[in-house]
Amino acid sequence: MAAISAVTMSAQDFKSQRPAKEDRLFSSDAIERTITRVQSQLSNPYLRWMFGNCFPNTLDTTVHFSKDEDGKPRTFVYTGDIHAMWLRDSGAQVWPYVEFCNEDEKLKELIRGVIFCQFSLINIDPYANAFNDGPTGGGWQDDMTRMNPNDHERKWEIDSHCYPIRLAYKYWKTTGDASVFDDSWISAIGNTLKTFREQQRKDGLGPYSFQRVTEAQLDTKACNGYGNPVKPVGLIASAFRPSDDATTFEFLVPSNFFAVTSLRKAAEILSVVNSRPDLAKECLILSDEVEKALMEYAIYDHPVFGKIYCFEVDGFGNRFLMDDANAPSLLSMAYLGDVHVDDPIYQNTRRFVWSDSNPYFFKGSAAEGIGGPHVGYDMIWPMSIMMKAFTSTDDDEIRWCLRTLMSTDAGTGFIHESFNKDDPSNYTRAWFAWQNTLFGELILHLISEGKLSLLNSL
């Protein structure tokens, strides 16, 4: 299909792309009020239309609320067109709704259900990245790893443990509700600590390995499923990236930064809510160890950009200088709060990743941005453009990001996983809820930062 621009569409073309009300999986009065309020503030009809389609997409199409056998809320969240729950995606998908929990008790209960579900899934298998809705045996059951019927996929990724902590911490800080930090939470943080320590590889390779029969190189691991060797220096090995692609060097730097901040959030919860100074201390000791190792092993003095953060390292001195669009990434570290946006090394890194020195930076006639090996050559992820906007202090740069997002949706009113740098109608994943909700989050963020006039200048 041909791309449609905002310029060529008339007002009558902006028909809501949301499901009919009776077909929506969940409705929140607070979110509906927010959509109405924001749309009334936006003067650009295309932007107004996209926000209305994208912001509620997770609630409209992916959340499945129920109660478990103990009567606790349980919310199972699809990624979109893949009917499984990724710990990372689900935490990111509902993230921008948390700030509205105090306005809507139903929404609050839904988010509680996501948190409870995430903790329970970590306790089922701390090495899995994605889960089935119960022990259905769906997904990648033939992979050569310790699969169980609850696992949809068992790719070990550090961020799978970080996103649930990030979500639960924000929920607690926003609502004051500490009820989510029950025995399941204590078990989950115990499993997180155990898994992180195992993957520091100080006492051997650990219990996890992964292999898959596949033609895709980055869907399996080298060296009998353990990945390339690492030198135990305090960093945590992540067999896979947030893209679900295998790491080349096991110490994935953005995810190790994410682990540092997540462990410190966990320590605060354990101290204040659970009165568990023992576990809190374990979290702080590990976070300090990882942070020290990052400062020693993850920084490279680039001949063009100066000191930058590497994407992956192995502790032996080898390094991978690139960035991947999925988050956590080097670009997204300031968005996630893992580094300060004014950190000079981050700023150097930000310039590096948005340049042709990054092998996965693509520039074409339609747009420029960061992709990754998950989709391949010339495919830009809109997530990278959104992360550029989230981490920018330059109004012209933010304006460019928004215009690019609006002109590369192929006239659908939604954000896709990726699109071709020369042809936005060539895209992947028409239904990818994280990217849609993230776009809504970006608009709300810019309004809260006093940039409504910028939005209305488009």
Secondary structure as UniProt FT lines:
FT   TURN            6..8
FT   HELIX           11..13
FT   HELIX           21..23
FT   HELIX           29..41
FT   HELIX           45..54
FT   TURN            55..56
FT   HELIX           57..61
FT   STRAND          63..67
FT   TURN            69..70
FT   STRAND          73..77
FT   STRAND          85..86
FT   HELIX           87..94
FT   HELIX           95..103
FT   HELIX           105..124
FT   TURN            126..127
FT   STRAND          130..131
FT   TURN            141..142
FT   TURN            149..150
FT   STRAND          151..153
FT   HELIX           159..175
FT   TURN            179..180
FT   HELIX           183..198
FT   TURN            199..203
FT   HELIX           217..219
FT   HELIX           222..225
FT   TURN            242..243
FT   STRAND          251..252
FT   HELIX           253..272
FT   HELIX           277..297
FT   STRAND          299..302
FT   TURN            303..305
FT   STRAND          306..309
FT   STRAND          312..313
FT   STRAND          319..320
FT   TURN            330..332
FT   HELIX           333..336
FT   TURN            341..342
FT   HELIX           344..353
FT   TURN            356..357
FT   TURN            359..360
FT   STRAND          361..363
FT   STRAND          368..370
FT   TURN            373..375
FT   TURN            377..378
FT   STRAND          379..380
FT   HELIX           382..390
FT   HELIX           395..407
FT   TURN            410..411
FT   STRAND          418..420
FT   TURN            421..422
FT   STRAND          423..428
FT   HELIX           433..448
FT   TURN            449..450
FT   HELIX           452..455
FT   TURN            456..457
//
